[in-house]
Amino acid sequence: MTSIYDFKVKTINGTETTLEPYKGKVLLIVNVASKCGFTPQYNGLEALYQKYKESGLVVLGFPSNQFGSQEPGTEEEIQNFCRVNFGVTFPMFSKIKVNGENTHPLYAYLKSELPGFLGTESIKWNFTKFLIDKNGKVIQRFGSATKPKEIEKEIKSLL
């Protein structure tokens, strides 16, 4: 892969695409789950998206069932849950693995570009966030406990 925009991903509706449509945008890529203590962060992610989408921010949600089986549903169930409970309108994608042997190539890339605490590449839990600038560079990684509102300043500086 030459850039983040080349990775193949599947939308939550099953359409294969790449991240190319988001070129020139600031991206916040998040591994999400519906039955997690951090699930209320969907509210904050949607708020950031609504506030800054016209300025060039796109939040991208990638469900993963790797942490405590907290995303057991089908893509349709995930989409309905997010829409009904949190009013999510930002792009959502099909379930992926973010760790282990079958890690999605996008997440392998994100983790290699910006390792976590003490240089570890693994994702520790749901709602780990990667901030990508308009040129596709991985700028910052935020852990699950970091609320979306807490990274607004970093997002604004990239817009």
N, C-alpha and C positions, 0 to 999 in steps of 0.2 A: 504494500500500500504506500502510495506516495503522500497522501494526505487524509485527514479525517473524513473528507467528503467522498472518498472512494469506497468506504465500507458499505457492504450490502446489509440492509436491515429490512425487516418485515413490519408493516404497520399493524396495528391491532386488528384491522379488518383483513389481514392476510396478504396485502399487496406488497410485492417485493419492490424495493426502491434503494436509494443511497441517501447519504446526508447532503448530497449536492444541492438540493433545493434550499438548503439553509446557509449556503455560502454567502459571506458578507454579513452574517448575523452574529450576535453574541449568543452563545448556547449555554444552557444550564442542563447538563445531562445527569439524570437521577435514576438510580435503581429503586423501584417502588414496590410496595406490598399493601394489600388491603386489610390485613389482620395483624397489624404491628402497632406497638406503642407509639411509633412515630407517624402512623398513618394520618393523624390530623395535620401533618405538614402539607398535605395536599392543599389545604386552605391557603397557606402562605405561598406555596408555589403558584397557585392560580392567581393570587393577588399580585405577585410580582409580574406574572405574564400579562395580566390585564393592564397593569400600570405602565409597563415598558414595551409591550409588543409593537406599538406604533413607532417606537424609537429603535427597534431592531433586536429585541430580546425574544428568544424562543426557548421555552422549557420543553425538554424531551423526556418523557417517562418510559422507562424500561422495566416492566414487572419481572420479578425474579422470585422463585419459590425456594431459594437455597438457604434461607435463614429461618429455622423453626417452622418450615412449611406454612409460612404466613401469606402465601399467594397461591392458594390451591385451585382457584377458579379457572374457568375457560376464559379466553380472550373476551368473549361476549359478556360474561359475568363481570369481569374486571372493568370493562368499559361502562357497563350499566352502573356498577357500584360507584365508580369515580364521578360519573355524571350526576347521579341521583343524590349522593351524599355530600359531594364537594363541588359540584358545578364545574368539573374539569373540562376545559375547552382546549388546553394545549395538546400537542401531538403525543399520542401514546403508541407504543409498539408492542409486538408480540413478546411473550415471555422468553427470557433468555437466561443463560447461566453467566454469572459474573466472576466465578471462581472455579478452580479445578480443571480437570482434563478437557472438558467441553466448553471452556470459557468462550463466549462470543468474541470474535476477532476485534470488534470495537472496544470491548472492555479490556482485552489483552493490551491493546494499544494505549488506552487511557492510563491503565495501571503502570505500564512501562514508561510512559512519558512523565508521570507524576506519582511516584511511589508514596505510600502513606507513612505513618509513624515509624521511625527507626528504619526507614528504607523498605519496609515490607510492601509488597505489591498487592496482597490480597485485600478484598473489600471486607470490612469487618461486619457490616450489618446493612439492613435496608436504609434507604434514604441517604446514601453517600452521594455527594454532589461534586461534579466536575464542571468548572467554569472555563469556557472556550472563547477566545477572542474572535474578532471578525475575520482574521486570517487563518483560523483553524488551529491556532496554537493553544495547547492545554496550559492554562494560566494558574489555576488554583484548584485544590481538592479540599473538600469540607466533609467532616465526619457526620454521622447520623444525628448527633445531638445539636449540631449547628442548625438553628432555625432559619428558614428562608429569609426572614426579615433582617437577620444579622449579616447577610451578604449583599444587601442592597447597595451599600456604598461601593463595593468592588464591581458590581454590575454596572452601576451608573458611570464609573470611571472608564469602562470599556465601550460604552454606547456612543 
